[in-house]
Amino acid sequence: QAQLVESGGGLVQPGGSLRLSCVASGIVFRVFDMGWYRQAPGKQRALVAGITSGGSTNYADSVKGRFTISRDNAKNTVYLQMNGLKPEDTAVYYCNCNWRATLDCWGQGTQVTVSS
């Protein structure tokens, strides 16, 4: 059974940094594309950043140049380094796994709050 466990969220001041981690189990991690999504109150869940099994990355325009997604297949872990955080980055951040658009899984989410 696939399981994703996120960690690293919290409260940070504007301009600060956080690093989210997502540890996967129950899947062959190296063949899955992985992604980070976020959902703010009253808004739909949206893609923040994705990384393919081959290591190609893509980002939402709103986070380009500030966030970096990476993966460590030896540790079954995907990371999201978030720098230059803004209040509008406040949301619950979810980790996602996807294999050929036929299998996917979600973590439970981790809260990120950017506020002074």
CORWO-V934337 format. One record per residue. N is the residue number from 1. RES is the residue in one small letter. PSI is psi in whole degrees, -180 to 180 (NA if undefined). Layout:
BEGIN
N	RES	PSI
N	RES	PSI
END
This chain:
BEGIN
1	q	128
2	a	140
3	q	133
4	l	131
5	v	115
6	e	155
7	s	167
8	g	-5
9	g	173
10	g	-166
11	l	130
12	v	150
13	q	155
14	p	137
15	g	-10
16	g	-177
17	s	151
18	l	154
19	r	117
20	l	145
21	s	149
22	c	115
23	v	128
24	a	146
25	s	157
26	g	6
27	i	160
28	v	88
29	f	-41
30	r	-20
31	v	-6
32	f	140
33	d	144
34	m	153
35	g	161
36	w	130
37	y	163
38	r	153
39	q	117
40	a	158
41	p	130
42	g	5
43	k	162
44	q	154
45	r	136
46	a	150
47	l	133
48	v	-50
49	a	149
50	g	154
51	i	129
52	t	172
53	s	-26
54	g	-5
55	g	2
56	s	144
57	t	155
58	n	153
59	y	151
60	a	145
61	d	-34
62	s	-16
63	v	-3
64	k	134
65	g	-11
66	r	-36
67	f	148
68	t	126
69	i	142
70	s	166
71	r	152
72	d	99
73	n	-27
74	a	-26
75	k	4
76	n	42
77	t	139
78	v	143
79	y	156
80	l	107
81	q	123
82	m	115
83	n	161
84	g	43
85	l	144
86	k	158
87	p	-33
88	e	-6
89	d	-6
90	t	126
91	a	172
92	v	128
93	y	130
94	y	140
95	c	142
96	n	142
97	c	147
98	n	134
99	w	108
100	r	33
101	a	15
102	t	-25
103	l	134
104	d	163
105	c	160
106	w	148
107	g	-179
108	q	-13
109	g	151
110	t	135
111	q	132
112	v	123
113	t	124
114	v	111
115	s	148
116	s	NA
END
